[in-house]
Amino acid sequence: MQTLTVDLADRSYPIHIGEQLLKNRELLIRHVRAKQVYIVTNDTIAPLYLPALIELLDGYQVDTTVLPDGESFKNLETLNLIFDGLLEARHNRTTTIMALGGGVVGDMAGFAAACYQRGVDFIQLPTTLLSMVDSSVGGKTGVNHRLGKNMIGAFYQPRAVIADMSVLESLPPRELSAGIAEVIKYGLISDREFFEWLESNLPDLLARDPKAMAYAVKRSCENKARVVARDEREGGLRAILNLGHTFGHAIETHQGYGVWLHGEAVAAGMVMAADLSHRRGAISGDELARIIRLLERAHLPVKAPASMTPEDFLQLMGVDKKVLDGRLRLVLLSRLGEALITSDIEQDLLQETFAACRADENTAPPGA
């Protein structure tokens, strides 16, 4: 087991990365401060891991909520199922909520923890690559609104993140690729050496080689933890973690939550950000081609949906969380391995990017 620390003074917490960690009782209860535990999971993950986890917590009052699986259920109505369960089972303010699942489960369980009795402990038990390297780390929690993704939520840090690498063996290939999109992001925004490592070692990741997977998760978490420690509430620097997300969130909202996986939308969004960066002279044509090639090799989409117009993008991007004083801010590349945040966006170049990065009518959607 390897352990990293997200350094946030009195809110610091560990990220444990290793094999078979969901079977390690001592590790789990180390982060539980009282005798009540509430597990939030979904109907895909529950049959695989929930019974063993409940058995491992023998001696505790353990109650559960099993949510329907999918981004389309990440809303206030579904969130209330967690509150109903907590109240019906009489959980008090010393309870610990455990989020057993991917990014949707983690975001919703964390938001519930932030709100229930004005804040209770929670532990992230991520079961997807994307949640291990991104959503479980950093304390962003929340739900979607029909007008925008993740627009309702809170910054609320977990007590621990426990990433059991062995659960990735059951991850569907499409979900694996979606997670790799976020891994590639770290190389693009702050770690060129890691990007080059990914170019050489992507086949090992797709084959789920344990050493390659553990290295990618650790390196990604190190990159994210370093940024979060410097800017916990996204006052500035932390926004670089959103490379491709402003475009990607627009795709998810337009297509319907869950039609494109989050990582798929981010992949197409990163190509759009890289394309615009190239048009601004920040990266070369060869570097843009390298980015596109790596994403394609990871079986990720590199074009926005044919059904989305520039007007669709601009309307949906206008309600993005990074809009400030009415001005759209984008995360772009200043060079390969370094990102910047800017509101000085040349509208003619942005329109060129929309045109260049739009799929043709014959392009099959992700998952087809």
N, C-alpha and C positions, 0 to 999 in steps of 0.2 A: 504494500500500500504506500502511495505517495500522498503527502499532505501539503497543500498550499494554504496561504492565509490571505484573506481579503482584509487589508489593513484600514479599519475605520474607527480607530480609537476604541471607545467602549462598545461599539457595535461590530467589532471585528469578528470574523468567523472563519472556520476551516473549510476547505474543499478537500475531501478524501477521495482518492482515485485508486481503484484496484479491482481485483477479481473477487466475486462471491461476497461482496460487502453486505448485501441484503440478508445474508445468513449469519452475520456477525452481531449477536445480541449485545455484547459489551459495547461495541461501537455505537449502536443505535441508542441504547439507554444512557450513554454518556451525555447525550445532549437533551435528555428529557428531565425536567426539573421537578415534576410532580407525578401523580398516579393516574392522570387521565390522558389518553391519546385518542385523537380523532384522525382517521385516515381518509383522505380524499383521493379517489382514483377514477378510472372510467371502465366501461363495460368491455373494452378490449384487453386492458391490462389486468383487471381484477381476476379473471380465471387463471392467469399465468403466475401471479406473484402474491396476491392478497392473502390467501389462506395461510401460506407459510409465514408471512409477515405477522399476521395475527397470532399464530402459534408462538412465534419468537417473543412476542410481548406478553407472554403469560405472567400473571400477577398484576397487570395493569387493567384499568377499565378502558376497553378498546371499542370504539364505535366507528362506523364508516358511512360514507356517502359514495355511491357508485354513479358517476355522471354518464350521460350519453357521450360517445366519442365523437369528436370533430370540432373544427373551428366554428362551425355554424351554431354551436351551442354555447359559445363563449359570450354570454350575455347576462344581464341582470336577473332575468327570470331563472336561468339555471343556477346562478349564484345563490339564489334564495334557498335552493335545495340544501346547500351546506348549512346555512343559518338555521333552517328548520331542524336538521338533524342534530346540530349542536344544542339547540334549546330543548328539543324533545328529550335528549339524553342527559340534560342538566349538566352540561360542561361549564366549568367555572373559569375564572380568568387565569388559573394556573395550568390550564390544559395545553397540550402541544398538538398542533395540527401537522400531520405528515402528508406531503404532496407526492403521491406515487403515480408517476406518469410523465407525459411529455410536457411541452410548453403550455398547452391550454390548461391542463390540470394544475401545473405549477403556478401560472399566473392567477388562476381563480382561487386556489387554496391560499396563496399568499395574500390576495386581496381580502379574502374572508378573514384571515388571521389579523390583518391590519385593522379591520373594522370591528370584529367580534369583541364586545366588552372593551372597546377602544384599544385593542391590541393584545394578542396572545402570541406565544412562541410558535414558530413553525420550522420544519425541516424539509429541505428539498431532497427527494429521492428520484432523480431524473431517469427515465427509461428510454429516451431517444438520444441520438447523437446531438441533435440540434439543442435539446434542453440541457445536455451536459456542458456544451461549450458556450451557450449563450443565455437562454432565458432563466436558467436556475441560478445564475451568478449575477449579482449586482442589485437585487432588490426591486426591480421593476415588476409591479403586479397590476392586474386590471382586467377589464373586459372590453369587448367591442360594442360599438353603437352602429346602427344601420348607416349613419353618415360618415363614420370614420373608425379605423382600427385602433384599439387600445386608447381610446379617448377618455375613458373613465377608469381611474385607478389611483394608486399611491406608491410612493417609494417606501418599501418596508423590507428590511434585511432579514434573512433567515438566521437561525442559530447555527446551522451547518448545511453543507451540501455533501451528499454521499453518492458518488457516481460509481455504480457497480458495472464495470465494463462487460461482465459476462451476459448482461441482459441484451446487449447489442446483437448477440447471435440470433435472436428472434425478430430483429427489426426488418421489416419489408425493404427490399432494395430501393424503392422510391423514397421511403423515409430516410434511408441511409444517405442517398444523394442529396436530399434536402438539407441534412445536417452538414454535409461536406461544403455546401454553399457558405454557411457561416464560418466554417474553418478557413476557407479560402479568403474570406473577408479580412481576417486578422493579418494574413500575409500582405494584403493590398494596403491596409491602412497604417501599419506600423512595424512590419516585420518582413522585409524583402527576403531575408535569408530563409524564412519559413516558407514564403511563396515558392522559392526555388526548390526547397525540400519537397514541397507538394508536387511540383512538376515532375520530380524524379520518383516519388513514392506513391503517387495516386493509385497505381494498380494494387499495391499492398492494402491501401485503405478500402478499396472496393472489394477486395478479397477478405476483408475483416481480419487481417493479420494482427494478432494481439499486441505485439510490440509497436507496430506502426499506429494502431488505434490509440494506445495509451499515450504515445508520444504526442500525437495530434491533439488529444484532449488536454493533456497537461500544458502544452505550448499555448493553445488557445486560451485556456483559463488563466495562465500567467499574463498574457496580453490584456485580457479583459480586467483582471484584478488590478493590474497596474493603473489602468485608466480610471476605474471606479474609485480607487483609493485617492486619486487626485481630484475627482469631480463626481461626488456621489449622486447629486441631484440634477445632473445635466445642465449646469450653468454655463458651460462652454465646451471644454475639451471632450467630455463624454459623448457629445453628439457625433464624433467621428465613428463611433460604433454603429451608427445608422447608415453607413455607406450603402447605397442602393435601396434603402428602406422607404424613402419618400416616394420614389417611383413604384417600389414593390407594394407598399400599402395601398396605393391607388389601384394597382392591378387586382389585389385581393378584394377590395371593396367593390370595384366595378364588376368583377366576374362572379361575385358571391362568395362569402367566406367558406373556405374548404374546397372550392373547386380547384384552385391552385394551392398547393402546399406553401407555407410561409417561405421556406427555403427556395422553392422554385421561383416565387415572385421576386425574392431578393436577388436571385441570380440574374434574372432579366433586368432588374433594376440596377445592379452593379455594372452590367454592360452599358446601360444608358448613361450612368455616371462616368464610366471610363470613356465612352464615346465623346461625351461633352468635354471631359478633361482633355482629350486628344485635340478636339477642335479649338480649344483654348491654348494649345501649344504646350501643355504640361507633360504629356507623355507622347511617345513616338507611335507611329503606326504599327511598328513591330511589337511594341509593348501592348498595345491594344489587342493585337492579334493573339499574343500569348495569353492574355486574360480570357479572351473568348475561347481559345482552344482548350484551356484547362477546364473551364466550365462545361464545355461540350464533352470532354473526356469523362467528366463526372456525371454524365447523362442528365444535364440540367438545361432548361430552356435559356436561350440567349436572345430571344426576340419577344417583345411585348405582344399581347393579343391583337390580331388583325381587327377585331371589333372595336378597339379603343382608338378614339381620335385624339389629336392634341388638345382639343377642348375638354374632353373627358379627363385627361391627365391634369390639366390646369385647374379644373373645378375641384377635383378630389384632392389634389396636392394643396389647395388653398385652405383646407381644414386640417392639414398636418400639424402635429405638435411643435414642429420646428418653425412654423410661421411666427414672426415676431413683428409687432407693430404693422401688421398688414403686408409685410414683405416676406416672400418665400426665401427660405434658406436651404441650401443644398450642401451635402457632403460630397466633395469631389477629390480627385487626386492631384497633389502638387508634383508628385513623381511616383513611380512604382515603389510601394512600401511606405508612403507618407500621404496623409490626408489633410484636407483643410475644410473649413466651414465658411461659406460665403453667401452673401445676399446680392453680390454684384454679378448678376447672371445676364449674359448677353442673349436677349430674346431671339435674335435671328439664329444664333447657334443652337439654342434650345429647340427651336422649331426644326432645324436640320437633324438634330438627334432624334426627335420624335419620328421623323420620316425615315431615317436610316435604321432605326431599331424596331420598326413595326413589322410583324410577321405578314407573309402573304396569306391569301385566303385558303391556300391548300395546306398550310402548316397545321399538323395535328396538335391539339392541346396536350398539356402534361397529363400523363396517366392514360392516354388513349390507347 
